[in-house]
Amino acid sequence: MPIEILELDGKWLLKDKEYIEYTDDNLPGSELEGDGWLETSVPGDIHPTLIEAGRMPDPFIDQNTKECSWTNNRSWWFKKQVDVPAGFSNKTVKLIFDGIDTYASIYVNNRKIGQTENSFLRYSFNVTDYLKAGETNEIAVCVHATKSLIEKTDTSSYFACFYTPRIFARKAQCQFSWDWAPELPALGIWQSVRLLAESAGVIEDVYIRTKADGRAVFNIKLDREIKKIAKAESGYKIEITAKNGDYQKREQIDVSGRRNFFNLFIENPKLWWPNGYGEPNLYEYQIRLLDPQGDCLDSKSGKFGIREVELVQEFNDDQTHSFKFKVNGMDIFCMGANWVPADCFPGRINRDVYQRLLTLARKSRMNMIRVWGGGIYEKDAFYELCDEYGIMVWQDLMFACSDIPDDNIKWTNKLVSEFEYQVRRLRNHPCIAHWCGGNEKTGSFGEQKSRGDFVTNYLGRGIVGHLMEDLAYTPSSPFSLKDIGNDSSSGDSHGGTWESAFTDDITSFRKHIDGKETVFMSEFGFHGPPKLSSIKKFISEDKLWPLNGCWEHHIMDNPYSSLEETFLQVQYESVCRLFYKPQSAADFVKLAGTFYAQYVYDEFLHHRRRMPVNSGALVWMLNDCWPAASWSLIDYYGVPKQAYYAVKRASAPVVLSFKDAGDAYEMYITHNLPAPISGEAAVYLMDVNGNKTPLAATAAELSAHSSKMVISVAGSVVSDEKNSFLLGEFVTPDQTYTEPFFHKLWKDIQWPRPEIKITGFEQQACDTCCSAAITLKTEKYARCVYISFDDEQSGCLSDNYFDMCPQESKTVILETPKPLKESDIRIRTWLDEWEE
């Protein structure tokens, strides 16, 4: 008989009570009676329900988080009436929770069936003897007060950033506050719930291993009962189908026992490639378990990609050790960002949220995202979209910035189930390129005493290696081959340069960037605000200016920083030194956002031009978990910041960049094209009014996937005239590439009115979207061209906040859900007010 599934997502009822002990085995009784129940959504979280009911203010507005901490000292009851089909009788019935956050007791018809203690684990309870088939049943869940529970554990001998008791809670660590996240621990049933009725004959697991030559091995694990049945009665078969476009293959094999495998060879396979290196081709598969009569007992289906991923760690000639990813035998320069949970309350993250953020990542040419260890193992939709978009995933185990208490044997043993579940869940995704033992475990930055090596070096490595033997694993990020975990000559490195630059003189930030030499930079960045229209959604109008506690609250700060200044003070003082003193919130947003973009742009280009010694650049961070004005490239509402477009430009297939070498200015060409490129390179001295003087020129040839310094211009021949800048140019048979470089920075420049105009507006519409080509032309230098339009949470520009040289034309593509008129487009530059 086939499996039957009854989905339990949707409307539940919610009510809070005084805290009760997690270990209390008393039946709920009167707890489930009475009035005062609120309708809530599953998957979800208690906080949105409480906000809607008026029981708490929106914690994302102003400083309201301070009024919301009480929720973690109460017990929260969920209940649902469920009509169980009569067909569930005479079957094994399981109640499955894909995720409960975190400590909960589960009841069916007023009888306790079990409890949970790990939000990263799927729980399956056999409720065959508790349910009444053909009748209405009541399922209840008591989610216990997280902080009240974990604070009972003595953590005085451990270290953790921000809040030490969190280290024993298997939930998103950043929810207990971080230097970019508020203290808002989520509570609730955050993933799907269902009843599953099954007979003997279940496909428990499918694992697909592939090789780039077209070989694929399907490893199929069945339930224990099928082994007995198959021995007693022959004729049970497994049917495997794989297809892609015109290709389709279907085969059947005899069930040999609980574990089975099938070898498939695909001639001329369509390989899965990272974004920018080829198409992320996917094959569909279906596995069916058939009884002797040919009836299907169970089936599993999904997608897989044919690819090989290798992490190459070998010595280089310069006494460094490589940390280089290869996909299908090709060297990949990893360009991307770090990912944090897209909401403080992960229960309300849906596919649309993932699609918006990952689409922007793909469009910005990112090919790798690191799922940071202080968050969550993301939902299935995240990895499915990464498969489709060709975005490799560096997957951390969920540990961050702390000791790992592996001297607590009972607690450590429970990690085995979590690791096994998550690795099995994710291992068929071609996007999974790397597993890591977590983020910045104590000791990863130095030689200080550390706890947790058993978990990261042995337990994590052993389980990943056993279940995904073809994929590399490193014990922590950062990681090195020396005593100092963050040594930059091997492994991956963390830490940008903004703190040292600010301490020295922020106007010398490029010198600090150029001094950073790594072999793989997995965390670097700076912080800056989003658009003013976004800020107005979370800071009240009367608190926008002058800068105040609300701004500090949403920008956050790092109490472990070497600086006395807060993040907000760093942003403010930096723009005063580099530009001018802001006079309004709109002024501050323009200035701080612009410098944030410039800093990340220069730092990204620096890491790219150091290839092949350096082979990766991952910005901290792509997204936000709440409305903030700090590190993210895309704000909480899904609107790209200035820095997003800067990183997109720095990730272009061919880029020019300049390095101030002290007595000379060096121009580099960097590219990741699969074939050599050649052309004519030149450097000019230009001013903002369009006067142009040639300084140097040469023929340039570069091998495939390479970076090269092609021109060095002596500093003595470069004018100190405040309105001048260097213009790099590279002319190939196919395209001309240019790059302006302000060697004197920007404070004293007298910007001319650019006289920028829209010279073309062509729009094409389809059923689901609209694309408009907007062509701009400027007479004089246009600093920071800013294009705005309605519905920026859904629309997307191919470029924004860009500079244009005198007499330059540029076409920008705007994609929106609905058609726009030319009059809906607003063009502003550095000289304009950016009031929203």
PERA-V31552 format. One record per pair of residues at least 24 apart in sequence whose ideal C-beta (glycine too) atoms are under 8 Angstrom apart, sorted by the first residue. I is the first residue (numbers start at 1). J is the second residue. Records with the same first field share a line. If there is no record, write none. Layout:
I->J ; J
This chain:
1->91 ; 199 ; 297
2->295 ; 296 ; 297 ; 298
3->196 ; 197 ; 198 ; 202 ; 297 ; 298
4->85 ; 87 ; 88 ; 91 ; 196 ; 197 ; 198
5->194 ; 195 ; 196 ; 197
6->82 ; 84 ; 85 ; 88 ; 194 ; 195 ; 196 ; 197
7->192 ; 193 ; 194
8->42 ; 80 ; 82 ; 139 ; 192 ; 193 ; 194 ; 195
9->42 ; 43 ; 192 ; 193 ; 194
10->41 ; 42
11->39 ; 40 ; 41 ; 42 ; 80
12->39 ; 40 ; 41 ; 42 ; 78 ; 79 ; 80 ; 189
13->37 ; 38 ; 39 ; 40 ; 78 ; 79 ; 80
14->38 ; 39 ; 40 ; 46 ; 49 ; 76 ; 77 ; 78
15->76 ; 77
16->46 ; 71 ; 74 ; 75 ; 76 ; 77
17->74 ; 75 ; 76 ; 77
18->74 ; 75
19->73 ; 74 ; 75 ; 144 ; 145 ; 148
20->75 ; 142 ; 144
21->144
22->103 ; 105 ; 115 ; 117 ; 144 ; 149
24->105
25->112
27->107 ; 110 ; 111 ; 112
28->77 ; 107 ; 110 ; 140 ; 142
29->110
31->77 ; 142
32->77 ; 79 ; 110 ; 138 ; 140
37->79
40->78 ; 188
41->348
42->78 ; 80 ; 188 ; 189 ; 192 ; 193 ; 347
43->99 ; 189 ; 190 ; 191 ; 192 ; 347 ; 348
44->188 ; 189 ; 190 ; 345 ; 347 ; 348
45->101 ; 186 ; 187 ; 188 ; 190 ; 345 ; 346 ; 347 ; 348
46->71 ; 76 ; 143 ; 187 ; 188
47->71 ; 184 ; 186 ; 187 ; 344 ; 345
48->345 ; 348
59->182 ; 184 ; 344
60->538 ; 626 ; 627 ; 636
61->538 ; 539 ; 540
62->538 ; 539 ; 540 ; 543 ; 550 ; 553
63->549 ; 550 ; 553
65->182 ; 183 ; 184 ; 553
68->184
69->183
71->187
72->145 ; 146 ; 147 ; 148 ; 185 ; 187
73->145 ; 147 ; 148
74->145
75->142 ; 143 ; 144 ; 145
76->142 ; 143 ; 187 ; 188
77->140 ; 141 ; 142 ; 143
78->140 ; 141 ; 142 ; 143 ; 188 ; 189
79->138 ; 139 ; 140 ; 141
80->138 ; 139 ; 140
81->136 ; 137 ; 138
82->136 ; 137 ; 138 ; 139 ; 195
83->135 ; 136 ; 137
84->131 ; 132 ; 133 ; 134 ; 135 ; 136 ; 137 ; 195
85->133 ; 134 ; 197
86->133 ; 134
87->133 ; 197
88->131 ; 133 ; 195 ; 197
89->133 ; 134
91->128 ; 197 ; 198 ; 199
92->126 ; 128 ; 197 ; 198 ; 199
93->126 ; 127 ; 128 ; 131 ; 133 ; 195 ; 196 ; 197
94->124 ; 125 ; 126 ; 127 ; 195 ; 196 ; 197 ; 198
95->124 ; 125 ; 127 ; 139 ; 193 ; 194 ; 195
96->122 ; 123 ; 124 ; 125 ; 193 ; 194 ; 195 ; 196
97->122 ; 123 ; 124 ; 189 ; 191 ; 193
98->122 ; 191 ; 192 ; 193
99->189 ; 190 ; 191 ; 192
100->141 ; 143 ; 188 ; 189 ; 190 ; 191
101->143 ; 171 ; 186 ; 187 ; 188 ; 189 ; 190 ; 346 ; 347
102->143 ; 146 ; 169 ; 170 ; 171 ; 187
103->143 ; 144 ; 146 ; 149
104->141 ; 142 ; 143 ; 144
105->141 ; 142 ; 144
106->139 ; 140 ; 141
107->138 ; 139 ; 140 ; 141 ; 142
108->137 ; 138 ; 139 ; 140
109->137 ; 138
110->138 ; 140
117->170 ; 414
118->170 ; 171 ; 414 ; 417 ; 418
119->170 ; 171 ; 172 ; 190 ; 376
120->170 ; 171 ; 376 ; 377 ; 398 ; 418 ; 421 ; 422
121->170 ; 417 ; 418 ; 421
122->421
127->195
131->195
141->189
143->187 ; 188 ; 189
146->171 ; 185 ; 187
147->185
155->405
158->402 ; 403 ; 405 ; 451
159->402 ; 403 ; 442
160->401 ; 402 ; 403
161->400 ; 401 ; 402 ; 560
162->401 ; 559
164->402
166->402
167->402 ; 403 ; 404 ; 405
168->405 ; 408 ; 411
170->398 ; 414 ; 415 ; 418
171->376
172->341 ; 346 ; 374 ; 375 ; 376 ; 398
173->373 ; 374 ; 375 ; 398 ; 399 ; 400 ; 401 ; 402
174->340 ; 341 ; 374 ; 375 ; 400 ; 625
175->344
178->374 ; 556
179->556 ; 557 ; 558 ; 559 ; 567 ; 630
180->340 ; 556 ; 621 ; 624 ; 625 ; 628 ; 630 ; 631 ; 632
181->340 ; 344 ; 556 ; 625 ; 626
182->344 ; 553 ; 556 ; 626
184->344 ; 345 ; 626
186->344 ; 345 ; 346 ; 347
188->345 ; 347
189->347
190->345 ; 346 ; 347
191->347 ; 379
198->298
199->297
200->225 ; 226 ; 229
201->225 ; 226 ; 229 ; 236 ; 289 ; 291 ; 297 ; 298
202->226 ; 289 ; 297 ; 298
203->287 ; 289 ; 298 ; 299 ; 300
205->424
206->285 ; 287 ; 300 ; 302 ; 428
207->424 ; 427 ; 428 ; 467
208->285 ; 304 ; 428
209->470
210->304 ; 305 ; 306 ; 307 ; 308 ; 430
211->306 ; 308
212->269 ; 271 ; 306 ; 307 ; 308 ; 328 ; 329
213->269
214->265 ; 266 ; 267 ; 268 ; 269 ; 306
215->263 ; 264 ; 265 ; 266
216->242 ; 263 ; 264 ; 265 ; 266 ; 304 ; 306
217->261 ; 262 ; 263 ; 264
218->261 ; 262 ; 264 ; 285 ; 287
219->259 ; 260 ; 261
220->259 ; 260 ; 261 ; 262 ; 287
221->258 ; 259 ; 260
222->255 ; 257 ; 258 ; 259 ; 260 ; 289
223->258
224->258
226->255 ; 258 ; 289
227->257 ; 258
230->255 ; 256 ; 257
233->292
234->292
235->291 ; 292
236->289 ; 290 ; 291 ; 292
237->289 ; 290
238->262 ; 287 ; 288 ; 289 ; 290
239->286 ; 287 ; 288 ; 290
240->264 ; 285 ; 286 ; 287
241->284 ; 285 ; 286 ; 287 ; 288
242->266 ; 283 ; 284 ; 285
243->283 ; 284 ; 285
244->270 ; 281 ; 282 ; 283 ; 284
245->270
247->283
252->290
255->289
266->306
269->306
270->306
271->305 ; 306 ; 307 ; 328
272->305 ; 306 ; 307 ; 387 ; 390 ; 430
273->307 ; 327 ; 328 ; 390
274->327 ; 332 ; 367 ; 368 ; 390 ; 391 ; 392
275->362 ; 365 ; 366 ; 367 ; 389 ; 390 ; 391
276->335 ; 365 ; 367 ; 390 ; 653 ; 672
277->327 ; 330 ; 332 ; 367 ; 390 ; 672 ; 674
278->390
279->390
280->305 ; 387 ; 388 ; 389 ; 390 ; 430
281->305 ; 306
282->387 ; 388 ; 430
302->428
303->384 ; 387
304->428 ; 430
305->387 ; 430 ; 431
306->430
307->430
308->470
309->392 ; 433 ; 434 ; 470 ; 471 ; 472
310->472
311->434 ; 472 ; 474
313->490 ; 491
316->519 ; 613
318->613
319->489
320->489 ; 490 ; 519 ; 613
321->481 ; 489 ; 490 ; 491 ; 519
322->519 ; 613 ; 615
323->490 ; 491 ; 492 ; 519 ; 520 ; 615 ; 616
324->520 ; 612 ; 615
325->368 ; 392 ; 433 ; 434 ; 615 ; 616
327->392 ; 433
330->674
331->612 ; 615 ; 705
332->367 ; 392 ; 615
333->608 ; 611 ; 615 ; 616 ; 617 ; 672 ; 705
334->367 ; 368 ; 392 ; 520 ; 615 ; 616 ; 617 ; 618
335->365 ; 366 ; 367 ; 368 ; 604 ; 608 ; 616 ; 617 ; 618 ; 651
336->361 ; 366 ; 367 ; 368 ; 369 ; 370 ; 391 ; 392 ; 617 ; 618 ; 619 ; 622
337->361 ; 366 ; 369 ; 370 ; 618 ; 619 ; 620 ; 621 ; 622 ; 633 ; 647
338->369 ; 370 ; 372 ; 522 ; 523 ; 618 ; 619 ; 620 ; 621 ; 622
339->369 ; 370 ; 371 ; 372 ; 375 ; 378 ; 621 ; 622 ; 623
340->372 ; 374 ; 375 ; 621 ; 622 ; 623 ; 624 ; 625
341->375 ; 376 ; 378 ; 625
342->623 ; 624 ; 625
343->625 ; 626
344->625 ; 626
346->376 ; 379
349->379
350->381
351->381 ; 385
353->638
354->378 ; 379 ; 381 ; 382 ; 385
355->381 ; 385
356->638 ; 793 ; 794
357->622 ; 623 ; 634 ; 638
358->382 ; 385 ; 386 ; 389 ; 391
359->389 ; 796
360->634 ; 638 ; 640 ; 644 ; 796
361->389 ; 391 ; 622
362->389 ; 390 ; 391
363->648 ; 796 ; 798
364->633 ; 644 ; 645 ; 647 ; 648 ; 651
365->648 ; 651 ; 652 ; 653
366->391 ; 622 ; 651
367->391 ; 392
368->392 ; 393 ; 394 ; 433 ; 616 ; 618
369->393 ; 394 ; 618 ; 622
370->394 ; 396 ; 477 ; 522 ; 618
371->395 ; 396
372->396 ; 400 ; 439 ; 621
373->397 ; 398 ; 399 ; 400 ; 436 ; 438 ; 439 ; 477
374->398 ; 399 ; 400 ; 401 ; 439
375->625
377->422 ; 425 ; 426
380->425
383->426 ; 429 ; 431 ; 432
384->429
386->429 ; 431
387->429 ; 430 ; 431
390->431
391->431
392->431 ; 432 ; 433 ; 434
393->429 ; 431 ; 432 ; 433 ; 434
394->433 ; 434 ; 436 ; 477 ; 522 ; 618
395->426 ; 432 ; 434 ; 435 ; 436
396->436 ; 437 ; 438 ; 439 ; 477
397->435 ; 436 ; 437 ; 438 ; 456 ; 460
398->438
399->437 ; 438 ; 439 ; 441 ; 452 ; 455 ; 456
400->438 ; 439 ; 440
401->439 ; 440 ; 441 ; 442
402->441 ; 442
403->441 ; 442 ; 450 ; 451 ; 452
404->438 ; 441 ; 451 ; 452 ; 455 ; 456
405->451 ; 452
406->451 ; 452 ; 453 ; 454 ; 455 ; 459
407->451
412->454 ; 455 ; 459
415->455 ; 459
416->459 ; 463
419->459 ; 460 ; 463 ; 464
420->463 ; 467
423->463 ; 464 ; 467 ; 468
424->467
427->467 ; 468
432->468 ; 471
433->471
434->471 ; 472 ; 473 ; 474
435->460 ; 464 ; 468 ; 471 ; 472 ; 473 ; 474
436->473 ; 474 ; 475 ; 476 ; 477 ; 479
437->461 ; 473 ; 474 ; 475 ; 476
438->476 ; 477
439->476 ; 477
440->476 ; 477 ; 478 ; 494
441->476
443->485
444->476 ; 477 ; 478 ; 479 ; 485 ; 486
445->478 ; 484 ; 485 ; 486 ; 494
446->484 ; 485 ; 486
447->483 ; 484
477->522 ; 523
478->522 ; 523
488->516 ; 517 ; 518 ; 519
489->519
490->519
491->519 ; 520
492->518 ; 519 ; 520 ; 521 ; 522 ; 616
493->518 ; 519 ; 520 ; 521 ; 522 ; 523
494->522 ; 523 ; 524
495->523 ; 524
496->523 ; 524 ; 525 ; 526 ; 603 ; 620
497->524 ; 603
498->526 ; 570 ; 599
499->561 ; 562 ; 563
502->563 ; 565 ; 570 ; 573 ; 574
503->562 ; 563
505->577
506->573 ; 574 ; 577 ; 578
507->577 ; 578 ; 745
509->599 ; 602
510->602 ; 660
511->660
513->602 ; 603 ; 606
514->606 ; 659 ; 660
516->603 ; 606 ; 607
517->610 ; 613 ; 614
518->607 ; 610 ; 614
519->613 ; 614 ; 615
520->614 ; 615 ; 616
521->607 ; 614 ; 616 ; 617 ; 618
522->616 ; 618
523->618 ; 620
524->603 ; 607 ; 617 ; 618 ; 619 ; 620
525->600 ; 603 ; 619 ; 620 ; 621 ; 631
526->595 ; 596 ; 599 ; 600 ; 603 ; 631 ; 643
527->555 ; 567 ; 570 ; 571 ; 596 ; 629 ; 630 ; 631
528->571 ; 592 ; 593 ; 595 ; 596 ; 597 ; 629 ; 630 ; 641 ; 642 ; 643
529->555 ; 571 ; 588 ; 589 ; 592 ; 593 ; 596 ; 629 ; 641
530->589 ; 593 ; 629 ; 632 ; 635 ; 637 ; 639 ; 641
531->589 ; 593 ; 635 ; 639 ; 641 ; 792 ; 836
532->585 ; 586 ; 589 ; 834 ; 835 ; 836
533->639 ; 792 ; 836
534->627 ; 635 ; 636 ; 637 ; 639
535->585 ; 589 ; 627 ; 629
536->836
537->627 ; 637
538->627
544->585
545->584 ; 585 ; 588
547->572 ; 588
551->629
554->627 ; 628 ; 629 ; 630
555->628 ; 629 ; 630
556->628 ; 630
567->630
571->595 ; 596
577->747
578->745 ; 746 ; 747
579->746 ; 747
580->747
584->835
586->833 ; 834 ; 835 ; 836
587->834
589->834
590->784 ; 830 ; 834
593->641 ; 642 ; 643 ; 801
594->642 ; 784 ; 801 ; 830
596->641 ; 642 ; 643
597->641 ; 642 ; 643 ; 645 ; 646 ; 801
598->646
600->633 ; 643 ; 646 ; 647 ; 650
601->643 ; 646 ; 647 ; 649 ; 650
604->646 ; 647 ; 650 ; 651
605->650 ; 655 ; 657 ; 670
606->657 ; 659
608->650 ; 651 ; 655 ; 657 ; 670 ; 707
609->657 ; 659 ; 668 ; 670 ; 707
610->707
611->670 ; 705 ; 706 ; 707
612->705 ; 706 ; 707
619->643 ; 647
637->793
638->793 ; 794
639->792 ; 793
640->796 ; 797 ; 800
642->784 ; 800 ; 801
645->797 ; 799 ; 800 ; 801 ; 802
646->801
648->799
649->799 ; 802
654->730 ; 735 ; 737
655->737 ; 739
656->728 ; 729 ; 730 ; 737 ; 738 ; 739
657->728 ; 739 ; 741
658->726 ; 728 ; 739 ; 741 ; 743
659->709
660->743
661->712
662->715
663->714 ; 715 ; 716
664->712 ; 713 ; 714 ; 715
665->712 ; 713 ; 715 ; 718 ; 726 ; 741 ; 743
666->709 ; 711 ; 712 ; 713
667->709 ; 710 ; 711 ; 712 ; 713 ; 728 ; 739
668->707 ; 708 ; 709 ; 710
669->700 ; 702 ; 707 ; 708 ; 710 ; 730 ; 737
670->706 ; 707 ; 708
671->702 ; 705 ; 706 ; 707
672->705
673->704 ; 705
674->704 ; 705
675->704
676->701 ; 702 ; 703 ; 704
677->701 ; 702 ; 732
678->702 ; 732
679->730 ; 731 ; 732 ; 733
680->730 ; 731
681->710 ; 711 ; 728 ; 729 ; 730 ; 731
682->711 ; 728 ; 729 ; 730 ; 731
683->711 ; 713 ; 726 ; 727 ; 728 ; 729
684->726 ; 727 ; 729
685->718 ; 719 ; 724 ; 725 ; 726 ; 727
686->724 ; 725 ; 726 ; 727 ; 740 ; 805 ; 806
687->721 ; 723 ; 724 ; 725
688->723 ; 724 ; 725 ; 749 ; 750 ; 751 ; 752 ; 780 ; 781 ; 806
689->723 ; 752 ; 780 ; 781 ; 806
690->779 ; 780 ; 781 ; 805 ; 806 ; 807
692->727
695->726
700->730
718->743
720->744
722->748 ; 749 ; 750
723->749 ; 750
727->805
738->805
740->803 ; 805
746->783
751->781 ; 783 ; 830 ; 831
752->780 ; 781
753->780 ; 831
754->778 ; 779 ; 780 ; 781 ; 782 ; 783 ; 804 ; 829 ; 831
755->779 ; 780
756->782 ; 785 ; 804 ; 827 ; 829
758->822 ; 825 ; 827
759->809
760->811
761->822 ; 825
763->819 ; 820
765->819
768->817
769->815 ; 816 ; 817
770->815 ; 816 ; 817 ; 818 ; 819 ; 820
771->813 ; 814 ; 815
772->813 ; 814 ; 815 ; 816 ; 820
773->811 ; 812 ; 813
774->811 ; 812 ; 813 ; 814 ; 825
775->809 ; 810 ; 811 ; 812
776->804 ; 809 ; 810 ; 811 ; 812 ; 827
777->808 ; 809
778->804 ; 805 ; 806 ; 807 ; 808
779->806 ; 807
780->806
781->805 ; 806
782->808 ; 829 ; 830
783->829 ; 830 ; 831
784->829 ; 830
785->827 ; 828 ; 829
786->827 ; 828 ; 829 ; 832 ; 834
787->812 ; 814 ; 825 ; 826 ; 827
788->825 ; 826 ; 828 ; 836
789->814 ; 816 ; 820 ; 824 ; 825 ; 826
790->820 ; 824
791->816 ; 817 ; 818
